Structure formats: C-alpha cells, structure tokens
Amino acid sequence: MKSSSSPSRLGGVLVALFLLFSSSQHVRGVETTAINASARLVSVENVGGEMCPLPGALQGPFTPAEDIPVNPVTVALGMNVRALQPLAAAQAQQQQQQGTQAFSLSPGAPLPGPPAGINAAKHAAVRARNPVRRIYDRYPQFSAVAVDPSNDEVVLQDENLFQIQVFNRTTNTPRTATTSEPKRTIRGENTYLELNCALYIDPKTGNIYSLNNDTERSMTVWDRNAKGDASPTWKLRTPMGSFGLAVDEEREELIITAQHEQVVAAYPKTARENDLPNWVLWGDKTELADPHGIALDTKQKVYFVANFGNYFRPRPLREGENLVVAATTRFNLIPGSGRFLPPSINVYNLSARGNVPPIRKIVGPATQLNWPTGLFMDSGRGELYVANDGGKSILVFSATAEGNAAPIRVIKGPKSTLVYPTTLFVDLKNDELWVADMGNHRASVFPRTASGDVAPIREIRSAPDGTPSPTLANVRIGYDSKRDQILAPN
C-alpha cells in the first residue's frame, strides 16, 4: 500500500483486519469480496520471536449471527463481515454454497441495507454511533509534486484531504507563517480524488493528470485552470492500487504501475473510462514486487520501476484468456505464494511486453534502498532520482547503475527535514529538485546537485512548523484490546 502511497505507521498493539475501506468524502467504486469458508491462507513467514496468543473471544466456537459484535465500518458498507470474529456457522454455510461473492458500489449509490442475519435494530444503532474520539490530521499531506515551467507553477497532490493545490513556483513559506495559501485548489465529492498519489503535467496543454491509489481506481485529467468541486475533464479506469505514472510523449502513452495486480500497464494518452491498455508487463519473469514509482529514460530507451519487495506469483493465463484483461484485473496472483524480496529498482527495455525479465536490477545493501517510492529520470545528465521513503532520504544513481551499486549522491539528515519523502520532480529549467514529503507537511526545494545533510532553499508548508504528521491515510481497521475499541480509518 501506499504510504500511501506509505503503509501505516500507527503505533500500538493492533489486531488488523485487512479490509479495503472507502474515503471520508464519499463511497465510490469500493470493491471487496466475501470469501467462502474454504478460502486458503495467503502466506505465512516466520519473522522471529514468539507470537502473543489471541484474545479468548477469538478462540471460541462460532456464535449466533445476531450475538456477534458488529463492526460499524463493514456494516455501514453492507458487508457480511464481523469484527474480530469468525463467520457465523449459518453464514459460512451459505457462502460455501454460493461460492465467492463480490459487490461494487457505484458513485452516488445509496448504501445497502443490513445483510441477512444482521439484527436490524443493532444495524441502525451502529450506523448512528458517534466515535469515542478521533485521531486525524486536518492539514494537507503532500504525496506528489510536479512543476509547470511554462506557467511558473508547482502542482501538489494532497492525499490526506483528497485535493490538488497549485502554487506559484517561487512560493516560500516563512518560518513564522502558519501555511502558504495556494492560487487554486481542486477538491470535493465531484472530483473523484481519493488517495491521489501521482501527477503529470502535459507540456503541450498544461493538463493535469492525477492518479488515485487504493479506494478510487481511476486516473483523472484536468484543465490547468480547473478549481473547486469540479468534475474532471475525463477519467480513466485503472488497475486497483495504481501508484506510479510516467508518460512516453513520443509514443503518446501513459505508463502506470499497480501494486495490487503487480503490473505495469500502458494506455493511450487520450484513453478514458473503460479503455484497455495498449500493452502490459506482467508475469513471474518480470520480478515485479509491489511496484511503485516509474520513470522513463528516453536516451537509453529503458524504463525503471521501484519495488517495495512484497511479492506474489502471478497465476497462469487460462486458455483463450486476454493477457491485458488478466493482468489488470483483481485476484490475478496465486494465494499462498507470497514472500518478501529485497527492495529494488528493475530496469526494462522500453519495448518490453508481457512476461519478460528486467535487463538489470539495482538491489543490495549498498544501494540504501528502503521503500523506494517515487522516481525521476534526468536523461540528459544520466541520473536517476529516488524518493527513498523508508530511508528518509533522496538517492541519486547513475542511469547505468546495476546490482549492489552505491548512489552517487544522498540527501539525508536533520537539516534536510526529510521524514517520509514520497515523490520528487527535477525542474530542469530552473535546476531545482522538488520533494513531496508525507511526513512533515512540506514540499521542499533543493539545488539539483544537493548532497548530504543540507537544508532546503525553499519550502511550501501546509501546517504550522513542527506540527506532527500522523500519516493515517492508509491505516487498516484494527482493534485496541486494552481499551476494547475498534480503530477505523475514515
């Protein structure tokens, strides 16, 4: 998941329920599946140490459906799932007979009523329940950045409040100021912005391409002057968990990485709605493992893909199955095949299609890679920039780096203010490096050649200086056994 973008950094002892959940703005296109009682465990790995026993309530037999504690989030979505309890025997039997069930909520559709077996009174009471307390960040968290040199503007994605903000490129938030105000903002229920994590500005038109991640599987395209609660000019349905976005202007293709399908998919630049990709990179030979950022090197005719390292083996194609459809559809990986690989940057020929291996990889302890998230390629100078989220650093590699190669430059340290750098952009016209950091409410600007523990030359701050950033955008539903409370992302 993204740091979203990065994975949750919420502390405490939580028993996690791995359920995708919708945003606080509006439930749009949320896709989930109720799995039958014969479903298999996905993966188990020994990470050392002893495991704490589950609470007693989780070890007992099935209880009648109406007596099972109801999870307010899943009930509100009409899902037949109970918080921290096995499926009731009757429900398990029913699902086993019916097989795997799936549903999708269309934009603007009313939430479904209580599923069969749920007490209607309890259902109504839970839906009306107010939280005991709220933990939230009321300030923007910048997840992506792109510079429009023609208009001297910088565009920032805010993954926390689901918005796009546009500033003058030279904006610099004074230390004593609370925040800097954008020139214009795109935000609201009509925008289809949710967990928006990647940006591209069309150099010819100034159009803004914005990619959503976990809950809203679409890319939205905006006129550069769009603002407010406006509908996008057009949108494109993308694979679930799309994260990275690069554009091959020569071929006029959008190239998108998707975490959940473990795929790279290329669409026509004008693709919209349910248009299919032109081609995909997908299969066991690709060595894609939770792909995030992507960057093109137009000089070497290759592209780079950053991998967190969470790997599942793709399932074989069925007879007569369309590769493009299979590669971009949910549940195309083999349950039980999960394992952890070292974080890496894979390099592929620009002509790579289907199930082909990388031509080389950047991987190993000397690389310092730790959740490599965003990538940017400076083809003219032969330098690859990496937002190294888990390492709290920016790494710069030679474009020809291979294997256990050390970066040629590293920006890291307290002066840099880097916490969880998510994406970056090199402004070639003004020789500046921009970094969107989800951990410090900042977009920071460095000289392009900056190295070491150096301070930014400018920054756009979205919160008072020193305000903690809890980065709750991608937290999962959890249970606090000490306080007997459900923790639900919103």
Secondary structure, DSSP 8 states (H G I E B T S, - for coil): --TT-------S----B------SS---S-EEEE--TT---------SS------GGGTS----GGGS---HHHHHTT----TTS---HHHHHHHHHH--EEEE--TT-------TTS-HHHHHHHHT---S------S--EEEEEEETTTTEEEEEETTTTEEEEEETT----TT-S----SEEEESGGGT-SSEEEEEE-TTT--EEEEE-SSS-EEEEE-TT--BS---SEEEE--TTEEEEEEETTTTEEEEEETTTTEEEEEETT--BT---SEEE-SGGG---SEEEEEEETTTTEEEEEE--EE--B----TT--HHHHHTSSS-B-TT--EE---EEEEEETT--BS---SEEEESGGGT-SSEEEEEEETTTTEEEEEEGGGTEEEEEETT--BS---SEEE-SGGGT-SSEEEEEEETTTTEEEEEETTTTEEEEEETT--BS---SEEEESSSTT------TT--BEEETTTTEEE---
